[in-house]
């Protein structure tokens, strides 16, 4: 079992970017350009490493190799993106790795790429890259390449050595549990459970009981053995169920218009632990978007556009508009889910303005984009 925090450290310490790993300050797949560049690197690393894993470490200052972190990213539909744009797509996973020096809402992203021992290429055009293009790693660069023979495997021994030096042990596990409960979340109710005498899952959150059902807000869930953050949300609520074999999370999102808000089930995640020392994570979208009368939505959409117009032109908002600003991302999303196609572009353009404001308004926008990503990839 690999301790992913150690793996990240070993990758960063090994040497600079090369043909089996890349590092990024951040990745943006909300734009076509960002999506295309991400797919290019996935394609190149897959082709450069047909027999071993390759990696992308996200949240690292490239010049100083300093760990700066990125927001928690939910990868549950990322494989769908890879499958849609690449022929012979590799199997990828995106894991959120907490580091002690980072704030609780920041992690290091670790993308693991496992090739299928076949040539990977772009299936269709995206941004300025043509469908049919094959990318390959030339040192630290992902470049187009024409292959006249089979791909040569040159990295398996090096990668195997790095992974072996990142093996977990009982000390790392115990230290991780103590740190999670006593130091990371001293103000919350924290607990843990051991599955199959091997896997330790810790979780913390603000607990409440409604009609006999237990829910948690400000939730943090971590698989301690691998130092992987399984779930984090500052806004939404989850329910947690578990037995000796499975750990199940149902995530709820708070949506509504005109003071009529409620929690909607968004996604169900089941982690199944096996006696063999392995586990699987199965994710199922269970979201049914709120249906709102179109006359009401036309009014809300137009009101949103007025607020956005003022933001873009630095016009002072009145008291009511400041109140509506918190729900702006949420209501644009509901408009889009009810057939207002142009609302999605407004939502994308809104990001830099809310980022400048910061606070709960920007946090709300990030959560909204996470919901949108799940729904669109599905």
C-alpha positions as CSV (number, residue, x, y, z in Angstrom):
1,X,0.0,0.0,0.0
2,X,1.5,3.3,-1.1
3,X,1.5,6.4,1.1
4,X,0.7,9.0,-1.5
5,X,2.2,11.9,0.5
6,X,5.5,10.1,0.5
7,X,5.1,9.3,-3.2
8,X,4.7,13.0,-4.0
9,X,7.8,13.9,-1.9
10,X,9.8,11.2,-3.7
11,X,8.7,12.4,-7.1
12,X,9.6,16.0,-6.3
13,X,13.0,14.9,-4.8
14,X,13.9,12.6,-7.7
15,X,14.8,15.3,-10.2
16,X,13.1,17.8,-12.5
17,X,10.1,17.0,-14.7
18,X,10.9,14.2,-17.1
19,X,9.2,11.5,-19.2
20,X,7.4,9.9,-16.3
21,X,6.2,12.8,-14.3
22,X,5.1,16.4,-14.7
23,X,4.3,19.1,-12.1
24,X,1.9,22.0,-12.3
25,X,1.0,25.0,-10.3
26,X,-2.6,24.4,-11.1
27,X,-4.8,22.8,-13.8
28,X,-7.9,24.5,-15.2
29,X,-10.3,22.2,-17.1
30,X,-13.2,24.7,-17.1
31,X,-11.9,26.2,-20.4
32,X,-11.2,24.6,-23.7
33,X,-7.6,25.7,-23.6
34,X,-7.1,24.3,-20.1
35,X,-8.9,21.1,-21.0
36,X,-6.8,20.7,-24.2
37,X,-3.5,21.2,-22.4
38,X,-4.4,18.7,-19.7
39,X,-5.4,16.1,-22.3
40,X,-2.1,16.7,-24.2
41,X,-0.1,15.9,-21.0
42,X,-2.2,12.8,-20.2
43,X,-1.7,11.6,-23.8
44,X,2.1,12.3,-23.8
45,X,2.7,10.6,-20.4
46,X,0.6,7.6,-21.4
47,X,2.7,7.1,-24.6
48,X,6.0,7.6,-22.8
49,X,5.2,5.0,-20.2
50,X,3.5,2.0,-21.7
51,X,4.5,-0.4,-18.9
52,X,4.4,1.7,-15.7
53,X,2.5,4.5,-14.0
54,X,3.2,8.1,-14.7
55,X,2.2,11.1,-12.6
56,X,1.2,14.7,-12.6
57,X,1.7,16.6,-9.3
58,X,-0.5,19.7,-9.0
59,X,-0.1,22.5,-6.5
60,X,3.7,22.9,-6.8
61,X,5.6,26.1,-7.6
62,X,7.7,25.0,-10.6
63,X,10.6,27.3,-10.0
64,X,11.2,26.6,-6.3
65,X,9.6,23.2,-6.1
66,X,7.6,24.6,-3.2
67,X,4.3,23.0,-2.2
68,X,1.6,25.7,-2.4
69,X,-1.5,23.5,-2.8
70,X,-4.7,23.8,-4.7
71,X,-8.4,23.5,-3.7
72,X,-9.9,20.1,-3.2
73,X,-10.9,18.7,-6.6
74,X,-13.5,15.9,-7.0
75,X,-12.4,13.7,-9.9
76,X,-15.4,11.4,-10.1
77,X,-16.2,12.3,-13.8
78,X,-12.6,13.0,-15.0
79,X,-12.2,9.6,-16.6
80,X,-15.3,10.4,-18.7
81,X,-13.4,13.4,-20.1
82,X,-10.4,11.3,-21.0
83,X,-12.5,8.7,-22.6
84,X,-14.4,11.3,-24.7
85,X,-11.3,12.9,-26.2
86,X,-8.6,10.1,-26.4
87,X,-8.3,6.9,-28.4
88,X,-6.9,4.1,-26.3
89,X,-7.3,6.2,-23.2
90,X,-5.2,5.4,-20.1
91,X,-6.9,4.7,-16.7
92,X,-6.4,7.8,-14.6
93,X,-7.1,8.7,-11.0
94,X,-7.0,12.1,-9.3
95,X,-6.3,12.0,-5.6
96,X,-6.2,14.9,-3.1
97,X,-3.2,14.6,-0.8
98,X,-3.2,16.7,2.4
99,X,0.1,18.2,3.6
100,X,0.7,19.5,7.2
101,X,1.8,22.9,6.1
102,X,-1.3,23.6,3.9
103,X,-4.6,25.1,5.1
104,X,-7.4,22.5,5.6
105,X,-9.0,23.5,2.4
106,X,-5.9,23.0,0.3
107,X,-4.2,19.8,-0.9
108,X,-1.7,18.6,-3.5
109,X,-3.4,17.0,-6.5
110,X,-1.9,13.7,-7.7
111,X,-2.9,12.4,-11.1
112,X,-1.9,8.8,-11.7
113,X,-1.9,7.6,-15.3
114,X,-1.9,3.9,-16.2
115,X,-1.4,3.3,-19.9
116,X,-3.2,0.4,-21.7
117,X,0.0,-0.6,-23.6
118,X,-1.5,0.9,-26.8
119,X,-0.7,4.2,-28.6
120,X,-2.9,7.0,-27.2
121,X,-4.0,9.8,-29.5
122,X,-6.5,12.6,-29.6
123,X,-9.8,11.3,-30.9
124,X,-11.2,14.7,-32.1
125,X,-10.2,18.4,-32.4
126,X,-9.9,20.5,-29.2
127,X,-8.6,24.1,-29.0
128,X,-5.6,24.2,-31.4
129,X,-4.9,20.5,-31.4
130,X,-6.1,18.3,-34.2
131,X,-7.8,15.0,-33.8
132,X,-5.4,12.1,-34.5
133,X,-2.4,13.9,-33.0
134,X,-0.1,11.7,-30.9
135,X,1.9,13.4,-28.1
136,X,5.0,12.1,-26.4
137,X,7.3,13.4,-23.6
138,X,10.6,14.8,-24.7
139,X,12.3,15.5,-21.4
140,X,9.9,17.9,-19.6
141,X,8.0,18.8,-22.8
142,X,4.9,17.2,-24.2
143,X,5.4,17.2,-28.0
144,X,3.6,15.9,-31.1
145,X,5.4,12.8,-32.5
146,X,5.1,10.3,-35.3
147,X,5.8,6.7,-34.3
148,X,7.3,4.3,-36.9
149,X,7.8,1.5,-34.4
150,X,6.6,0.3,-31.0
151,X,7.0,2.5,-28.0
152,X,10.1,1.8,-26.0
153,X,9.8,1.3,-22.2
154,X,12.6,3.1,-20.4
155,X,11.2,4.1,-17.0
156,X,9.7,1.0,-15.3
157,X,12.6,0.4,-13.0
158,X,12.9,4.0,-11.9
159,X,9.2,4.3,-11.2
160,X,9.1,1.0,-9.4
161,X,11.9,2.2,-7.1
162,X,10.2,5.5,-6.4
163,X,6.9,3.7,-5.5
164,X,8.7,1.1,-3.3
165,X,10.2,3.9,-1.3
166,X,6.7,5.3,-0.7
167,X,5.3,2.1,1.0
168,X,3.1,2.7,4.0
169,X,3.9,1.4,7.5
170,X,2.2,1.2,10.9
171,X,3.9,4.4,12.2
172,X,2.7,6.5,9.3
173,X,-0.8,5.2,9.9
174,X,-0.9,5.8,13.6
175,X,0.6,9.3,13.2
176,X,-2.0,10.1,10.6
177,X,-4.9,9.1,12.8
178,X,-3.6,11.1,15.8
179,X,-2.9,14.1,13.7
180,X,-6.3,14.0,12.0
181,X,-8.3,13.7,15.3
182,X,-6.2,15.8,17.7
183,X,-4.7,18.5,15.6
184,X,-6.4,19.0,12.2
185,X,-10.0,19.0,13.6
186,X,-9.9,19.7,17.4
187,X,-13.1,21.8,17.2
188,X,-15.2,19.0,15.5
189,X,-16.5,15.6,16.3
190,X,-13.9,13.2,14.7
191,X,-14.0,9.4,14.5
192,X,-12.4,6.5,12.6
193,X,-13.2,3.0,11.6
194,X,-10.8,0.1,10.6
195,X,-11.9,-2.0,7.6
196,X,-10.6,-5.5,7.0
197,X,-8.0,-5.0,9.7
198,X,-6.0,-2.9,7.2
199,X,-7.7,0.3,6.1
200,X,-8.3,3.2,8.4
201,X,-10.9,5.9,7.4
202,X,-11.1,9.0,9.5
203,X,-13.9,11.6,9.2
204,X,-14.8,14.9,11.0
205,X,-17.6,17.3,10.7
206,X,-20.4,19.2,12.5
207,X,-23.0,16.6,13.3
208,X,-26.7,17.1,13.4
209,X,-29.7,14.7,13.6
210,X,-32.8,15.4,11.6
211,X,-35.8,13.1,11.9
212,X,-33.6,10.3,13.1
213,X,-31.0,10.7,10.2
214,X,-27.5,11.9,11.0
215,X,-25.9,14.5,8.7
216,X,-22.5,16.2,8.7
217,X,-21.4,19.7,7.5
218,X,-17.9,21.1,7.0
219,X,-17.0,17.5,6.3
220,X,-13.4,16.1,5.9
221,X,-13.0,12.4,5.1
222,X,-9.6,10.8,4.7
223,X,-8.1,7.3,3.9
224,X,-5.2,7.5,6.4
225,X,-3.2,4.5,5.0
226,X,-2.6,6.3,1.7
227,X,-2.9,9.9,3.0
228,X,-5.7,10.6,0.5
229,X,-8.5,13.1,1.2
230,X,-11.7,11.3,0.0
231,X,-14.1,14.2,0.5
232,X,-14.0,17.8,1.6
233,X,-16.7,20.5,1.6
234,X,-17.1,23.7,3.5
235,X,-20.7,24.2,2.4
236,X,-22.6,21.0,1.5
237,X,-23.8,18.2,3.8
238,X,-23.3,14.5,3.7
239,X,-24.7,11.4,5.3
240,X,-22.3,8.6,6.2
241,X,-23.1,4.9,6.5
242,X,-20.7,2.0,7.0
243,X,-20.4,-1.7,7.8
244,X,-17.5,-4.1,8.0
245,X,-17.1,-4.1,4.2
246,X,-18.3,-0.7,2.8
247,X,-18.1,3.0,3.6
248,X,-20.9,5.0,1.9
249,X,-21.1,8.8,1.4
250,X,-24.2,10.6,0.1
251,X,-23.6,14.2,-0.7
252,X,-26.4,16.8,-0.6
253,X,-26.2,20.3,-2.2
254,X,-28.2,23.3,-1.0
255,X,-30.1,24.8,-3.9
256,X,-33.1,27.0,-4.4
257,X,-34.5,30.4,-5.5
258,X,-36.3,33.2,-3.7
259,X,-35.7,31.9,-0.2
260,X,-37.1,28.4,-1.1
261,X,-34.0,26.3,-0.5
262,X,-33.6,22.7,0.3
263,X,-30.9,19.9,0.2
264,X,-30.9,17.8,-2.9
265,X,-29.0,14.5,-3.1
266,X,-26.2,14.9,-5.5
267,X,-23.9,11.9,-5.5
268,X,-23.4,8.5,-3.8
269,X,-19.9,7.2,-3.3
270,X,-19.3,3.6,-2.0
271,X,-15.9,2.4,-1.0
272,X,-15.7,-1.4,-1.0
273,X,-12.8,-2.9,1.0
274,X,-11.6,-6.5,0.2
275,X,-9.8,-9.1,2.3
276,X,-7.1,-9.1,-0.4
277,X,-5.9,-5.6,0.8
278,X,-7.5,-3.7,-2.2
279,X,-10.4,-1.4,-2.5
280,X,-12.7,0.1,-5.1
281,X,-14.5,3.4,-5.2
282,X,-17.9,3.4,-7.1
283,X,-19.6,6.7,-7.8
284,X,-23.2,7.2,-8.9
285,X,-24.8,10.6,-9.7
286,X,-28.3,10.7,-8.1
287,X,-29.0,14.4,-8.7
288,X,-32.5,15.5,-9.8
289,X,-32.3,19.3,-10.5
290,X,-34.9,21.6,-8.9
291,X,-37.7,22.4,-11.4
292,X,-38.7,26.1,-11.2
293,X,-41.4,28.0,-13.1
294,X,-39.9,29.7,-16.2
295,X,-41.6,33.0,-15.5
296,X,-39.8,33.1,-12.1
297,X,-36.6,32.1,-13.7
298,X,-36.8,34.8,-16.4
299,X,-37.1,37.4,-13.6
300,X,-34.1,35.9,-11.7
301,X,-32.0,35.5,-14.8
302,X,-32.5,39.2,-15.7
303,X,-31.8,40.3,-12.2
304,X,-28.6,38.2,-12.2
305,X,-27.5,39.9,-15.4
306,X,-28.0,43.3,-13.9
307,X,-25.8,42.4,-10.9
308,X,-23.2,40.9,-13.2
309,X,-23.2,44.0,-15.4
310,X,-22.6,46.2,-12.4
311,X,-19.7,43.9,-11.3
312,X,-18.0,44.2,-14.6
313,X,-18.3,48.0,-14.7
314,X,-17.4,48.5,-11.0
315,X,-20.8,50.0,-10.2
316,X,-21.7,49.9,-6.5
317,X,-24.3,47.3,-5.6
318,X,-27.3,48.1,-3.4
319,X,-28.0,46.2,-0.2
320,X,-30.4,43.8,-1.9
321,X,-28.0,43.1,-4.7
322,X,-25.2,42.3,-2.2
323,X,-27.6,39.7,-0.7
324,X,-28.4,38.3,-4.1
325,X,-24.6,38.1,-4.9
326,X,-24.1,35.1,-2.6
327,X,-26.8,33.2,-4.6
328,X,-25.7,34.4,-8.0
329,X,-23.7,31.3,-9.0
330,X,-26.4,29.0,-7.5
331,X,-29.3,30.7,-9.5
332,X,-27.3,30.8,-12.7
333,X,-26.8,27.0,-12.3
334,X,-30.6,26.5,-11.7
335,X,-31.3,28.6,-14.8
336,X,-29.0,26.5,-16.9
337,X,-30.5,23.2,-15.6
338,X,-33.9,24.5,-16.5
339,X,-33.0,25.3,-20.2
340,X,-31.4,28.7,-20.0
341,X,-28.3,27.7,-22.1
342,X,-26.6,31.1,-22.0
343,X,-26.5,30.9,-18.2
344,X,-23.5,28.6,-18.3
345,X,-21.4,31.2,-20.1
346,X,-22.4,33.8,-17.5
347,X,-21.3,31.3,-14.8
348,X,-17.9,30.8,-16.4
349,X,-17.3,34.6,-16.9
350,X,-18.3,35.3,-13.3
351,X,-15.4,33.5,-11.7
352,X,-12.7,36.3,-11.8
353,X,-15.1,38.9,-10.4
354,X,-16.1,36.7,-7.5
355,X,-12.5,35.6,-6.9
356,X,-11.5,39.2,-6.5
357,X,-14.3,39.6,-3.9
358,X,-13.3,36.3,-2.2
359,X,-15.1,35.1,0.9
360,X,-18.3,33.0,0.9
361,X,-19.3,34.3,-2.6
362,X,-16.2,32.8,-4.2
363,X,-16.5,29.6,-2.2
364,X,-20.1,29.3,-3.4
365,X,-19.0,29.7,-7.0
366,X,-16.4,26.9,-6.6
367,X,-19.0,24.6,-5.2
368,X,-21.4,25.4,-8.0
369,X,-18.8,24.7,-10.6
370,X,-18.1,21.4,-9.0
371,X,-21.8,20.4,-9.2
372,X,-21.9,21.6,-12.9
373,X,-18.8,19.5,-13.7
374,X,-20.4,16.4,-12.3
375,X,-23.7,16.9,-14.1
376,X,-22.1,17.7,-17.5
377,X,-19.6,14.8,-17.5
378,X,-22.4,12.5,-16.6
